[in-house]
């Protein structure tokens, strides 16, 4: 299975949405996300990973802010407060939700 980033972004444009589900297998759900102006998302009930497709900006995660750029991998545990901030107009990212509701248990 392959989904080119340009095809995923075209689906968003056609549906006039900020995010679109693209693939699901077992607990894995893959979406593409492209907010406009501000990121208003709230914490999610599952662990998630972002892989930045395009654009730059800052990422807020539970009180800490880090810059991001294309290709960056960002892990967010379930229920963590997070959002993209000060991002460029071309910002878009893959989103991978996985594991059980409540997130996976950390190994000791």
N, C-alpha and C positions, 0 to 999 in steps of 0.2 A: 504494500500500500504506500502510495506517495501522494502528497498534497503540496504542490508548489505554493510558496507564499503569495505569489501574484494571483493565483486562483482563489485562495482564501480571502484575500483583500477584495477581489472582484465580487465575491459573494456578499460581503458586507455592503459594498456600494449598491448592489442590486436590491438588497433587502432593506436598505436605509436603517441599519442597526449599528450599535456600538460593539456588539459581540455576536458571534455565530458559532454554534456547535458544528464540528466538522467530522468527528470520528469518535466511536465508542467501542471499547473492547474490555469485557470484564469490568473492573473498577475504574479503568482509565477513560476519561472524557477529555477530548482535545477541542479547544476553541481558538478562535482568533479574536483579538480585542483591540479596538482602536477608539479610545475616548477622544472627545473634541473639547478643547479648552481646559476642562477640569475632570479629574477622576473622582467620581462620587461613590465608588464601590464601598461596601461594608464587609466586615469579616465573613469568611466562608466556613462551612461546617466540615470541610475536608482539607487535607493537605493539598498544596498546589505548587506548581513550578511555572515560572515565566521564562521564556527565551525571547529576548528582544529581536524583532525582525528589523526594525528601522527606527531612527530617531534617537535623541539623547534627552537627558533630563535628570531628575532626582527621584529616588524611591524612598518613601517613608515606611519604616517597619518598626512598630512598637517603640516609638521615641527616638529612633536612629534614622539618619538620612545619609544615603550614599548616592553617588552619581551612577548612571548607567549609559550604555552605548550598545549599538548593534552587536548581537552575538552573546551578550551577557546572560548568564543563568542566575535566576533569583528563586530561592526556596522560601515559601511562606507556610508555617504550620497552621493547622486548623485553628480558627477563632482569633488569629492574630490581626490586630488593626494594621492596615497597610493601604498605600495608595501611591500612584505615580504623581509627581509634582513638577511644575515648571518644564514640561516636556515640549519638544518641537512639534510643529504641525504634522510632520511626517511620521510621528511615533505610532508604532503598531507592535504587537507582541503575540506570540503563541502562549496559550494557557493550557496547562496539563493538570487536571484534577485527578487524584488517585487515592486509593485506600478507602478505609471505612469512614463512616460518619464519625466525627470527633477526632480524626487523625490517627496516624499509626503511633504505637507506643515506642518511646525511645529505649534503645538497648542500654543496659547498665555497663 
